[in-house]
Amino acid sequence: MALTKNDIISKACKLGFTQKQAVDIVESLLEILKRNLENNNDLLITRFGRFCIKDKNARKGRNPATGNDLILGAKRVVSFKCSGKLRKRIND
């Protein structure tokens, strides 16, 4: 089951924040993360992991419905690499 933004807000409320405070905190944090990624800045969250932007080259693809070959354009994607401590917690 995926953890949603509403789940995070609910958990913050259980820590003593009001609903409005929790929403503002979560929205602000996500906006900071999005802006940094838009500006091609890596995000390093200690003991959690690193988000970074990677460039993908154009490549050949195929339309599965028709079988026609096509060229998929170059694009930028977000990649995540978890920290060693997080990896250890996941695997223990």
The 8 nearest C-alpha neighbors of each residue, nearest first, counted from 0:
[[1, 2, 3, 6, 4, 5, 7, 89],
 [2, 0, 3, 6, 4, 7, 5, 8],
 [1, 3, 6, 0, 4, 7, 5, 8],
 [4, 2, 6, 5, 1, 7, 8, 0],
 [3, 5, 7, 6, 8, 2, 25, 9],
 [6, 4, 8, 3, 7, 9, 2, 22],
 [7, 5, 9, 3, 4, 8, 2, 10],
 [8, 6, 10, 4, 5, 9, 11, 3],
 [7, 9, 5, 11, 21, 6, 10, 22],
 [10, 8, 6, 12, 11, 7, 5, 13],
 [9, 11, 13, 7, 12, 8, 6, 14],
 [12, 10, 8, 14, 13, 9, 21, 16],
 [13, 11, 16, 9, 14, 15, 10, 17],
 [12, 14, 10, 11, 15, 9, 16, 8],
 [15, 13, 11, 12, 16, 10, 9, 17],
 [16, 14, 12, 13, 17, 11, 21, 10],
 [17, 15, 12, 21, 20, 14, 11, 18],
 [16, 18, 20, 19, 12, 21, 15, 11],
 [17, 19, 21, 20, 12, 22, 16, 8],
 [18, 20, 22, 17, 21, 23, 16, 24],
 [21, 19, 23, 17, 22, 18, 16, 24],
 [20, 22, 24, 18, 8, 19, 23, 11],
 [21, 23, 19, 25, 20, 24, 26, 8],
 [24, 22, 20, 26, 21, 25, 27, 19],
 [25, 23, 21, 27, 22, 26, 20, 28],
 [24, 26, 28, 22, 27, 23, 21, 29],
 [25, 27, 23, 29, 28, 24, 22, 30],
 [28, 26, 30, 24, 25, 29, 23, 31],
 [29, 27, 31, 25, 30, 26, 24, 32],
 [28, 30, 32, 26, 31, 27, 33, 25],
 [29, 31, 33, 27, 32, 28, 34, 26],
 [32, 30, 28, 34, 29, 33, 27, 35],
 [31, 33, 29, 35, 30, 34, 36, 28],
 [34, 32, 30, 36, 35, 31, 37, 29],
 [35, 33, 37, 31, 36, 32, 30, 38],
 [36, 34, 38, 40, 32, 37, 33, 31],
 [35, 37, 39, 33, 38, 40, 34, 32],
 [38, 36, 34, 39, 35, 33, 40, 32],
 [37, 39, 35, 36, 40, 34, 33, 41],
 [40, 38, 36, 37, 52, 35, 41, 51],
 [41, 39, 35, 36, 38, 42, 51, 37],
 [40, 42, 51, 50, 43, 39, 36, 52],
 [43, 41, 50, 49, 51, 44, 40, 35],
 [42, 44, 49, 48, 45, 41, 50, 47],
 [45, 43, 47, 48, 49, 46, 42, 50],
 [44, 46, 47, 43, 48, 82, 49, 84],
 [45, 47, 82, 84, 48, 85, 44, 83],
 [48, 46, 82, 45, 44, 85, 81, 49],
 [49, 47, 81, 82, 44, 80, 43, 46],
 [48, 50, 43, 80, 42, 79, 44, 81],
 [49, 51, 79, 42, 78, 41, 43, 77],
 [52, 50, 41, 78, 77, 49, 42, 53],
 [51, 53, 77, 76, 39, 78, 75, 54],
 [54, 52, 76, 75, 77, 55, 51, 78],
 [53, 55, 75, 74, 76, 56, 52, 73],
 [56, 54, 74, 73, 75, 53, 57, 76],
 [57, 55, 73, 58, 54, 74, 72, 71],
 [56, 58, 73, 72, 71, 55, 70, 59],
 [59, 57, 71, 70, 56, 60, 72, 73],
 [58, 60, 70, 69, 71, 61, 68, 57],
 [61, 59, 69, 70, 68, 71, 58, 62],
 [60, 62, 68, 67, 69, 66, 63, 59],
 [61, 63, 66, 67, 64, 65, 68, 60],
 [64, 62, 66, 65, 61, 67, 60, 68],
 [65, 63, 62, 66, 67, 61, 68, 60],
 [66, 64, 67, 62, 63, 61, 68, 69],
 [65, 67, 62, 63, 61, 64, 68, 69],
 [68, 66, 65, 62, 61, 69, 63, 64],
 [69, 67, 61, 60, 62, 66, 59, 70],
 [70, 68, 60, 61, 59, 71, 67, 62],
 [69, 71, 59, 58, 60, 72, 57, 68],
 [70, 72, 58, 57, 59, 60, 69, 73],
 [73, 71, 57, 70, 74, 58, 56, 55],
 [72, 74, 57, 56, 55, 71, 75, 54],
 [75, 73, 55, 54, 72, 76, 56, 57],
 [74, 76, 54, 53, 55, 52, 77, 73],
 [77, 75, 53, 52, 78, 54, 74, 55],
 [78, 76, 52, 51, 53, 50, 79, 75],
 [77, 79, 51, 50, 52, 76, 53, 80],
 [80, 78, 50, 49, 81, 51, 77, 48],
 [81, 79, 49, 48, 82, 50, 78, 51],
 [80, 82, 48, 47, 85, 49, 86, 79],
 [83, 81, 48, 85, 47, 84, 46, 86],
 [82, 84, 86, 85, 87, 81, 46, 48],
 [85, 83, 87, 82, 86, 46, 88, 47],
 [86, 84, 88, 82, 87, 83, 47, 89],
 [85, 87, 83, 89, 84, 88, 82, 90],
 [86, 88, 84, 90, 85, 89, 91, 83],
 [89, 87, 85, 91, 86, 90, 84, 83],
 [90, 88, 86, 87, 91, 85, 84, 83],
 [89, 91, 87, 88, 86, 85, 84, 83],
 [90, 88, 89, 87, 86, 85, 84, 83]]
